[in-house]
Amino acid sequence: MSTVSLAQFHQTFFDESREGLDAMETALLALDGGGDTELVHSIFRAAHSIKGGAATFGFPDMAAFTHEAESLLDELRDGRRAIDAGIVELLLRSVDCLRGMFVRAQSGEALADAHSEQLRQELAAAVGREAPPKPGAAKLTEAGASAWRIRFTPHRGMLAGGNEPLRMFRELAELGELKVEPALGQLPTLAALEPSDCYVGWTIELRGKVTRAAIAAVFEWVEDECDLAIEELVEAAPEPAPVAAPVAATAPRASREVAVESSSVRVGIDKIDGLIDLVGELVITQSMLDTFREGFDANRIELLQQGLAQLARHTRLLQESVMGIRMLPIASVFNRFPRMVRDLSQKLGKQVKLDLIGEQTELDKTVLEKIGDPLVHLVRNAIDHGLETPDRRRAAGKGETGTLRLEASHRGGSIVVEISDDGAGLNREAIIAKALQRGLINSAEGMSDEAVAELIFQPGFSTAATTTDLSGRGVGMDVVRRNVVDLGGSVGIRSVAGQGSVFTITLPLTLAIIDGLTAMVGEEHYIVPLASIVESVQLRGDALRTVTGGGELFRFRDSWLPIVRLRDAFGCSSSRADIEQGLVIVVEGEGHRVGLFVDALIGQQQAVVKSLEANYRRVAGISGATILADGSVALIVDVAGLIRQQGRRRAA
């Protein structure tokens, strides 16, 4: 009989369990303010599911750890123990410990360590008992009986909890030699049989130098879902010949198998149904156009035009539908911050209220995965630098509790995330003093508040007087901007002294398709992302100024901006060297504006982004490429990269 490897289900178990841990953490944070029976029930259910899954898929250390947390939650659920801050803190630490176990499980490492064992003992002590030894920890050389009889009768609903008796037989088979006899007396008729119920019990004989504690540890995560009797066999009869345990008991344990890494996206059935409908419409349109293969009749030109229009419409809808499958709510990122805000505010002695708005705003999975770190930096800075301590807030005439607000929303073709606080705002004098000290500016005379605020994005910039594990190392805001720019987005800041700051992150909805303006330089086509474009203008000669070193400036409204000629940046030929013959596209990136000089503008179009690094190599100033309607290749301009190059040239 062949056995099924449980490793193929590990990734699904990991994904679902992480969702369960997130739910536990959210409920525990809500529980921090007082008792709520329904919250305790939801935490218990999540822990119970993780325990059952861990036992089923061969992670006994994880199951044993979760069992102790479940025992404590059971007392809270039944009202035998009052909920207090210490219990909530212990359970939050347990959630963190389980997350670490999942990381180690995915990498094939041992799940339990000194920290997890200490925490397991703390959980057991919280319910007034000592935790049993780790599953499988008992050695055969320890003092113990040489033969045991185990009567194991699962309750009817044990299987529904995700517990698998066969896994327990595997554990027992590692301790000694097994003889397993089923008890089938409770089997109902076929018509009355419920597939999810367990009707079978077992009598097990285990022979080997094994302690009672080692046997009890195998069953500890189902002790409340079965009738269990463990008794020592004292007869002096010679041991019978070894009887093979069930086939799966001798198979390698699932916990030793390495789960294959995979990524997945949960998709609603309504999106799948919509996709199937669109494919059906495309098939109908294809059948209509297929009638023109045999021959073309000029009298049917109108029918052909209708078919092509349908094809274009259905293709656009199909594209939007497929992109929608990758769209996920930003709540998965926002949900990490209540715990972070709680821990940081306690560490810094501050009172912080966190408001989350727009958690269901959707964006591309790739963007979602990469936006987490920048948001973490901004939230930490807001709590550490922005919000004041209660006594300082009282002195400033504010309430003792500061407000930190995260808001996500769609604006046009972009998603905007705002991180705002009602703290002290940016310290203009401290920023200027630090910038002067580092030589970033020669004088602050005439600098606007916006220009001063931009200084905090300089690499290594920090106004912190001391270095802590939260701030002062000069690593943070420049990383935030760089990560956001790499996603095709931008970061802006508004700050009012004494009233607070607002950081605004603007991101594209997806990285796979962008809206861009196609420009021509000589015979080459370039696509400038629409999100970076401020305006396109045609200049007169008197609007141009040449500066020392060969740079060019042009007047745009009330300021002078540098010109970047794409022919020079990318080494291509241009038919229009005169500034009056071409066009200037005013673009913005990393808080700076420049003008891109091109020969002509072709028009606006959507571009499917293809990676240059994967197919060629990284090219400075180019973020990717796309294929135009005529089959030619157009390069996509990296606006932020060009601006950085321009800055380096000016510095040189």
Secondary structure, 3 states (H helix, E strand, C coil): CCCCCHHHHHHHHHHHHHHHHHHHHHHHHHHCCCCCHHHHHHHHHHHHHHHHHHHHCCCHHHHHHHHHHHHHHHHHHHCCCCCCHHHHHHHHHHHHHHHHHHHHHHCCCCCCCHHHHHHHHHHHHHCCCCCCCCCCCCCCCCCCEEEEEEEEEECCCCHHHCCCHHHHHHHHHHHCEEEEEEECCCCCCHHHCCCCCCCCEEEEEEEEEECHHHHHHHHHHHHHHEEEEEEECCCCCCCCCCCCCCHHHHCCCHHHCCCCCCCCCCCCHHHHHHHHHHHHHHHHHHHHHHCCCCCCCHHHHHHHHHHHHHHHHHHHHHHHHHHHHCEEECHHHHCCHHHHHHHHHHHHCCEEEEEEECCCCEEEHHHHHHHHHHHHHHHHHHHHHHCCCHHHHHHCCCCCEEEEEEEEEEECCEEEEEEEECCCCCCHHHHHHHHHHHCCCCCCCCCCHHHHHHHHHCCCCCCCCCCCCCCCCCCCHHHHHHHHHHCCCEEEEEEECCCEEEEEEEEECCCCEEEEEEEEECCEEEEEEHHHEEEEECCCHHHEEECCCCCEEEEECCEEEEEEEHHHHHCCCCCCCCCCCCEEEEEEECCEEEEEEECEEEEEEEEECECHHHHCCCCCCEEEEEECCCCCEEEEECHHHHHHHHHHHHHC
